Amino acid sequence: MVAHGIENVLALRGDIPEGTVSPGDFTHADDLITFIQNNYDLNILAACYPEVHPESTGAVDDLKWLRHKVDCGADHLISQLFLDNEYFFSFLEKARIAGINVPIEAGIMPVTNKKQIERMVKMCGVELPKKFIRVLERYEDNDIALRDAGIAYAVDQITDLIAEGVDGIHLYTMNNPYIAHKIYDAVQNLVAAKANAC
């Protein structure tokens, strides 16, 4: 892989389709991380869940398994999306207390339509804060306004996260370059200021 210029890999178990069983050797992400760690010289990224993995029995258990992923070789973590930064800050504090000291990037998904967020709430157990619900209710019947409100909401989250010194931001744009450009335009000076301060 390194010979082909690949330096980083995001090791995910992925979502198992309902009613099926994992078909391969990598039942969980830690199995894949261990395999990569033992066979390749790559920077390994893995996922984490500020609001607890949907299959976990609770926050303590979730942190235990996250620490295990890091112990298996994960060098860097990217969080699942969240819509309330306080969940991320609380999770980050608990992760550090649990001895998880690798960089943790905040995963931000600009919500651009109602179906998208309903699907994510069902899949990931994301809590909808009152501020976000008000935005959704106000603009749910206007696709363009909801898209722009979702981008503005994400920019507000990112501004707060950068001000708090987050390790990085991972944007879930669902292959939509318009969203990526709009957010980049809105936060590029904040990112530059952070980089200059380091």
Buried (B, 14 or more C-beta within 10 A) or exposed (E): EEEEEEEEBBBBBEEEEEEEEEEEEBEBBBBBBBBBBEEEEBBBBBBBBBBBBBEBEEBEEBBEBBBBBBEBBBBBBBBBBBBBBEBBBBBBEBBEEBEBEBEBBBBBBBBBBBEBBEEBEEEBBBEBBEEBEEBBEEBBEEEEEBBBBBBBBBBEBBBBBBEEEBBBBBBBBEEBEEBBEBBEEBBEEBBEEBEEEE
